[in-house]
Amino acid sequence: MDMKDQKNPNRIRVKSLTDDQEPTQMIKTLFAQKRSFERKKAKLVAALLSCRGLQYIIDVGYEVLGNPMFVSDMGYNVLAFNKNAEVGDPSWPTADHEEEFEAYERIKKLNDSGVFERLYTSEVPCIEHFDYSPSRWMAHKLTIKEKNIGHIAVVESNKIFLDADLELLQFLCSIVASELQKENVQSSQFENEFEHFLMDMLGEKISKEETIQRQAKKLNLNAKKYAFVITISSELKVGNGMSLSYVRGIINRLLGTEKSIVYQNKITVLLLSDKKEPFSSSTEDKLVEFLKSNEMNAGISTCFQELAGLKNHYTQSVKALELGVSIDPDEKRFYYEEYSFYHLLELAGDQTNLKDFCNPVLLDLIAYDQQYKTDYCHNLFIHLQNDGNVTKTSQHFQIHRNSMKYRIKKIEEIMDTSLNDMEAKFSLLQSFKILTYLGAKSYFGKE
């Protein structure tokens, strides 16, 4: 290599290598790659400046990187994807909501494996290969003001990932974040207002009825006659990766609402309805199925009409959740009206011995069962559950009606109480609930 050219001190002259041309060719290749890389970056910038939206940017990103991709928010909702791409991979987005629960299971599995934690803590794109996927995936986080807002995932379906693709994906993420920041002002305003309103209501920062009514009208929360609060909890691992916001999206679509928040590590839904029931039987069946398959539980408040009572009904939903899980762990959804008496017992239990409120004749029947190894207490419980209907009770135990009548008569003799007495039946049912709350259901809960 010569010293600097005397005519142009800013130029360095490299002697031609006659024996080996590889260094020269390598330099030419590097410059060509650099020019290509800058052209691709310029194309992404032009897509942003065109003001044609997120979908257009992602379609240009497909052209630039040579592989299809999708954009997801922190709730794992797909914001945009290359709709013209043919990708034979189960993780590729689809408009078919029938596959949504399968997607949930897949995302939950990925979260447990630590994929999302790696993705959202890494400063460079991650490349992963999953056991259920035929292709590798490259992904990088989207951030606005150093806060994670989602990610872009690229599937290796058309060509093998190159080193330059990682840097291009980082640049694309900055472009998409700029677009999302621009769109966020318009698209998320209503959602944020509702979330802030609900947070303030639950935190009792808003108490004036006039303010509540004005904000409720603005947010169209008076569109239905009745309202319910549903609180859903789970054992999901939450952190830098999968969050309850994704589960919230599933629940929203299942219940047909968008009025929900993540509050105190639970999902809280304000459900509006024209009826005094929160949802149809088919929706309830789907909800219960989802809760069971994903180890979740839901507490449901009584219906109400005045939003000023929202905090009280939120407390109902939480209390129904707590008591339901404790008393009926095999159930997954708990209506407060079915547990309100237990709530009363909880409040009274701080002041007195609850067993003192049990009808003593029921305790006599329990003692008789224990002494003679009979099952009359359970028979009585089912009989009262069937509102004293002998036929229904005999069908439950699969015995003849006359045999059931004999058992009822024997129970009345032991307790020295007539089961035709309404007050006696009420007192006995109340006593059964007290024993249930005290954890003594084994005396009568056999099946």
C-alpha positions in Angstrom: 0.0 0.0 0.0 1.4 3.4 -1.0 1.5 6.4 1.2 -1.1 9.1 0.7 -1.4 10.5 -2.8 0.6 13.8 -2.9 -2.1 15.4 -5.1 -5.0 14.3 -2.9 -4.0 13.7 0.7 -7.5 12.3 1.5 -7.0 9.4 -1.0 -5.2 6.1 -0.3 -4.0 4.2 -3.2 -4.0 0.4 -3.0 -1.7 -1.4 -5.4 -3.2 -4.0 -7.6 -2.6 -7.5 -6.4 -1.7 -9.7 -9.3 -1.3 -13.0 -7.4 -4.5 -12.9 -5.4 -7.6 -10.9 -6.3 -9.7 -12.1 -3.4 -9.2 -9.0 -1.1 -10.2 -6.7 -3.9 -13.3 -8.7 -4.7 -14.2 -8.9 -1.0 -14.1 -5.1 -0.7 -16.3 -4.8 -3.7 -18.8 -7.3 -2.2 -18.8 -5.5 1.1 -19.5 -2.1 -0.6 -22.3 -3.7 -2.7 -23.8 -5.3 0.5 -23.6 -1.9 2.2 -25.4 -0.2 -0.6 -28.1 -2.8 -0.7 -28.6 -2.6 3.0 -28.9 1.2 2.9 -31.4 1.0 0.0 -33.5 -1.4 2.1 -33.5 0.9 5.1 -34.4 3.8 2.8 -37.4 1.8 1.5 -38.6 1.2 5.1 -38.3 4.9 5.9 -40.2 5.7 2.7 -43.0 3.3 3.8 -43.3 5.1 7.1 -43.3 8.6 5.5 -46.0 7.5 2.9 -48.6 7.5 5.8 -50.2 4.4 4.3 -50.4 2.7 7.7 -49.0 -0.3 9.5 -50.1 -3.0 7.0 -48.3 -1.3 4.2 -45.1 -1.0 6.3 -45.3 -4.8 7.1 -45.8 -5.6 3.4 -42.8 -3.6 2.5 -40.9 -5.3 5.3 -41.8 -8.6 3.6 -40.2 -7.4 0.4 -37.1 -6.1 2.2 -36.4 -9.2 4.4 -37.6 -11.8 2.0 -39.6 -13.7 4.6 -43.2 -13.1 5.9 -43.8 -11.5 9.3 -46.5 -10.4 11.8 -46.7 -7.7 14.4 -48.1 -8.5 17.9 -48.9 -6.3 20.9 -48.2 -7.3 24.5 -51.6 -9.0 24.6 -50.5 -11.2 21.7 -53.1 -9.7 19.5 -51.9 -9.7 15.9 -51.9 -6.1 14.6 -50.8 -6.8 11.1 -49.4 -9.7 9.0 -48.6 -10.5 5.4 -51.9 -11.8 4.2 -50.6 -12.8 0.8 -47.9 -15.1 2.2 -48.4 -18.9 2.2 -46.8 -20.2 5.4 -47.2 -23.8 6.5 -46.7 -23.1 10.1 -49.2 -23.4 13.1 -47.9 -20.2 14.5 -48.8 -18.1 11.5 -51.8 -15.8 12.1 -55.2 -16.8 10.8 -58.6 -15.1 10.7 -60.1 -18.4 11.9 -61.1 -17.8 15.6 -61.8 -21.5 16.0 -58.1 -21.9 16.4 -57.8 -19.3 19.0 -57.7 -21.6 22.1 -55.0 -23.7 20.4 -53.0 -20.5 19.9 -53.5 -19.7 23.6 -52.1 -23.1 24.7 -49.1 -22.6 22.4 -48.4 -19.2 23.7 -48.7 -20.4 27.3 -46.2 -23.2 26.6 -43.8 -20.7 25.0 -44.1 -18.4 28.0 -43.3 -21.3 30.4 -40.2 -22.2 28.3 -38.8 -18.6 28.8 -39.1 -17.6 25.1 -40.9 -14.3 25.8 -38.6 -13.4 28.7 -35.6 -13.8 26.4 -37.4 -11.8 23.7 -38.4 -8.8 25.8 -35.1 -8.6 27.7 -32.7 -9.0 24.7 -31.3 -5.9 23.0 -30.9 -7.8 19.7 -33.3 -10.1 17.7 -33.7 -13.7 18.9 -33.8 -16.7 16.6 -35.7 -19.7 17.9 -36.8 -23.1 16.7 -39.8 -24.6 18.4 -40.7 -28.3 18.5 -44.1 -27.8 16.9 -42.8 -25.6 14.1 -41.1 -26.8 10.8 -39.4 -23.4 10.5 -37.1 -21.1 12.5 -38.4 -17.8 13.8 -36.7 -14.5 14.2 -38.3 -11.9 16.5 -37.5 -8.6 18.1 -39.3 -6.4 20.6 -41.1 -3.2 19.9 -40.5 -0.4 22.3 -41.8 3.2 22.8 -40.0 5.3 25.4 -38.1 2.2 26.6 -41.4 0.4 27.3 -42.1 -2.9 25.6 -45.3 -2.7 23.5 -45.1 -5.9 21.5 -42.9 -7.6 18.9 -42.3 -8.5 15.3 -41.9 -12.2 14.4 -40.4 -13.3 11.1 -40.7 -16.9 9.8 -37.9 -18.5 7.8 -40.1 -19.9 5.1 -38.8 -18.3 1.8 -35.1 -17.9 2.4 -32.5 -18.6 5.1 -31.9 -15.9 7.7 -28.8 -13.8 7.0 -26.7 -11.8 9.5 -27.9 -8.6 7.9 -31.6 -9.6 8.5 -31.1 -9.2 12.2 -30.0 -5.6 11.8 -32.8 -4.9 9.3 -35.4 -6.4 11.7 -34.1 -4.0 14.4 -34.5 -1.1 12.1 -37.9 -2.3 11.0 -39.0 -2.5 14.7 -38.0 1.2 15.1 -40.1 2.1 12.1 -43.1 0.1 13.3 -42.8 1.6 16.8 -42.9 5.1 15.2 -46.1 4.2 13.3 -47.7 2.7 16.4 -46.9 5.7 18.4 -48.5 7.8 15.8 -51.7 5.7 15.5 -52.0 5.2 19.3 -53.3 8.7 19.8 -56.4 7.9 17.7 -57.0 4.1 18.1 -56.4 3.7 21.9 -58.0 6.9 23.2 -61.3 5.3 24.1 -59.7 2.2 25.6 -57.4 4.2 27.8 -60.2 6.4 29.0 -62.3 3.4 30.0 -59.3 1.8 31.7 -58.6 5.0 33.6 -62.2 5.4 34.6 -62.5 1.8 35.9 -59.2 2.1 37.7 -60.4 5.3 39.4 -63.7 3.7 40.3 -62.1 0.7 41.9 -59.5 2.8 43.6 -62.4 5.1 44.9 -60.8 8.1 43.3 -64.1 9.1 41.8 -67.1 9.3 44.2 -69.3 12.1 43.0 -72.4 10.6 41.2 -72.5 13.5 38.8 -68.9 12.8 37.7 -69.6 9.1 37.4 -72.8 9.6 35.3 -71.0 12.1 33.0 -68.1 9.8 32.3 -70.4 6.8 31.9 -72.4 8.6 29.3 -69.2 9.7 27.5 -68.0 6.0 27.4 -71.4 4.7 26.4 -71.6 2.6 29.6 -75.4 3.2 29.9 -76.1 1.4 26.6 -77.5 -1.7 28.5 -80.0 -1.8 31.4 -77.9 -4.0 33.7 -74.3 -4.5 34.6 -72.2 -7.2 36.2 -68.6 -7.4 37.4 -66.6 -10.5 36.6 -63.2 -11.1 38.2 -61.0 -13.9 36.8 -57.8 -15.2 38.4 -55.4 -17.8 37.3 -52.0 -19.4 38.2 -50.4 -18.0 35.1 -46.8 -16.9 35.3 -46.7 -13.2 34.5 -43.6 -11.1 33.9 -41.6 -9.8 31.0 -43.2 -12.3 28.7 -46.7 -13.6 28.6 -49.1 -11.4 30.6 -52.7 -11.5 31.7 -53.4 -9.0 29.0 -53.3 -11.8 26.5 -55.8 -13.9 28.5 -57.9 -10.7 28.8 -58.1 -10.6 25.0 -59.4 -14.2 24.9 -62.0 -13.5 27.6 -63.1 -10.3 25.9 -63.8 -12.2 22.6 -65.4 -15.1 24.4 -67.8 -12.7 26.3 -68.2 -10.3 23.4 -66.9 -7.2 25.2 -63.9 -4.9 25.3 -64.6 -3.4 28.7 -62.0 -5.1 30.9 -58.8 -4.3 32.7 -55.9 -6.1 34.5 -56.3 -5.0 38.1 -54.4 -6.4 41.1 -53.1 -9.3 39.1 -56.6 -10.4 38.1 -58.8 -9.7 35.0 -61.8 -7.6 35.8 -64.6 -7.3 33.3 -67.5 -4.8 33.4 -70.2 -6.8 31.5 -73.3 -5.0 30.2 -76.5 -6.8 29.5 -80.2 -6.2 28.7 -81.1 -9.1 31.0 -80.6 -10.0 34.6 -78.3 -12.8 33.5 -74.7 -11.9 32.5 -74.6 -14.2 29.5 -76.4 -16.9 27.6 -76.1 -20.6 28.6 -73.9 -21.3 25.5 -71.5 -18.5 26.4 -71.4 -19.7 30.0 -70.6 -23.2 28.8 -67.7 -21.9 26.7 -66.5 -19.8 29.6 -66.5 -22.7 32.0 -64.8 -24.9 29.5 -62.0 -22.3 29.0 -61.6 -21.8 32.8 -61.4 -25.6 33.4 -58.8 -26.2 30.6 -56.6 -23.3 31.8 -56.8 -23.6 35.6 -58.7 -20.4 36.1 -61.6 -19.3 38.2 -64.2 -16.6 37.9 -66.3 -14.7 40.4 -69.5 -13.0 39.2 -71.3 -10.2 41.1 -75.1 -9.7 41.3 -76.5 -7.4 38.6 -76.8 -3.7 39.2 -78.0 -0.6 37.4 -76.2 2.3 39.0 -72.4 2.5 38.2 -71.9 4.3 41.5 -72.2 0.8 43.1 -69.4 -0.6 40.9 -66.8 -0.9 43.7 -69.2 -2.9 45.9 -70.0 -5.3 43.1 -66.3 -5.7 42.3 -65.9 -6.7 46.0 -68.7 -9.2 45.5 -67.0 -10.8 42.5 -63.7 -11.1 44.4 -65.4 -12.5 47.4 -67.4 -15.0 45.3 -64.0 -16.0 43.8 -62.3 -16.5 47.1 -65.2 -18.4 48.8 -66.0 -20.5 45.8 -62.4 -21.7 45.4 -62.4 -22.6 49.1 -65.8 -24.2 49.4 -66.3 -25.7 45.9 -62.8 -26.1 44.4 -64.1 -28.3 41.6 -66.3 -25.6 40.3 -64.8 -22.8 38.1 -67.3 -20.0 38.1 -69.0 -18.7 41.2 -72.0 -16.4 41.4 -72.0 -14.1 44.4 -75.7 -14.8 45.3 -74.8 -18.5 45.9 -72.0 -17.4 48.3 -73.5 -14.3 49.9 -74.5 -16.3 53.0 -71.0 -17.6 53.4 -69.8 -14.0 53.1 -72.1 -13.1 56.0 -70.7 -16.0 58.0 -67.2 -14.8 57.3 -68.1 -11.4 58.7 -69.9 -12.8 61.7 -67.2 -15.4 62.3 -64.8 -12.7 63.6 -67.2 -12.0 66.5 -68.6 -15.4 67.6 -68.5 -19.2 67.4 -70.5 -20.0 64.2 -71.3 -23.5 65.3 -73.5 -22.1 68.0 -75.9 -21.0 65.3 -76.4 -24.5 64.0 -79.8 -26.1 64.8 -79.0 -28.6 67.6 -81.3 -31.2 66.1 -79.0 -31.4 63.1 -76.1 -32.0 65.4 -78.1 -34.8 67.0 -78.6 -36.4 63.6 -74.8 -36.2 62.9 -74.1 -37.9 66.2 -76.6 -40.6 65.3 -74.9 -41.2 62.0 -71.5 -41.4 63.7 -72.7 -43.9 66.3 -74.7 -46.2 64.1 -72.7 -45.7 60.8 -75.8 -44.5 58.9 -76.1 -41.8 56.2 -79.2 -40.0 57.3 -77.5 -36.6 57.3 -76.6 -36.8 53.7 -80.1 -38.0 52.9 -81.6 -35.0 54.7 -79.2 -32.6 52.9 -80.2 -33.8 49.4 -83.9 -33.8 50.4 -83.7 -30.2 51.5 -81.7 -29.3 48.3 -84.7 -30.8 46.3 -87.1 -28.5 48.3 -88.6 -31.5 50.2 -89.6 -33.3 47.0 -89.6 -37.0 47.9 -89.7 -38.2 44.2 -86.7 -36.1 43.2 -84.7 -37.3 46.3 -85.5 -40.9 45.6 -84.4 -40.5 42.0 -81.1 -39.0 43.3 -80.4 -42.0 45.5 -81.9 -44.4 42.9 -84.3 -46.1 45.3 -88.0 -46.6 45.4 -90.1 -43.6 46.5 -91.5 -45.6 49.5 -88.0 -46.4 50.7 -87.2 -42.7 50.6 -90.4 -41.8 52.6 -89.3 -44.3 55.2 -85.9 -42.7 55.5 -87.4 -39.2 55.8 -89.7 -40.5 58.6 -86.8 -42.0 60.4 -84.9 -38.7 60.1 -87.8 -36.8 61.6 -88.0 -39.3 64.5 -84.3 -38.9 65.3 -84.5 -35.1 65.2 -88.0 -35.0 66.7 -88.8 -32.4 64.0 -91.3 -32.2 61.2 -89.8 -31.5 57.8 -93.1 -29.9 56.8 -92.3 -27.0 59.0 -90.9 -24.1 56.9 -88.9 -22.6 59.7 -87.4 -25.9 60.6 -86.3 -26.5 57.0 -84.8 -23.0 56.7 -82.9 -23.5 60.0 -81.6 -26.8 58.8 -80.4 -25.4 55.5 -78.7 -22.5 57.3 -77.0 -25.0 59.6 -75.8 -27.1 56.6 -74.2 -23.9 55.1 -72.5 -23.1 58.4 -71.0 -26.6 58.5 -69.9 -26.2 54.9 -68.2 -22.9 55.7 -66.5 -24.5 58.7 -65.2 -27.3 56.5 -67.4 -29.9 58.0 -69.1 -31.0 54.8 -67.8 -34.5 55.2 -70.7 -35.1 57.6 -73.2 -34.8 54.8 -71.4 -34.3 51.5 -71.0 -37.9 50.4 -72.1 -39.0 46.9 
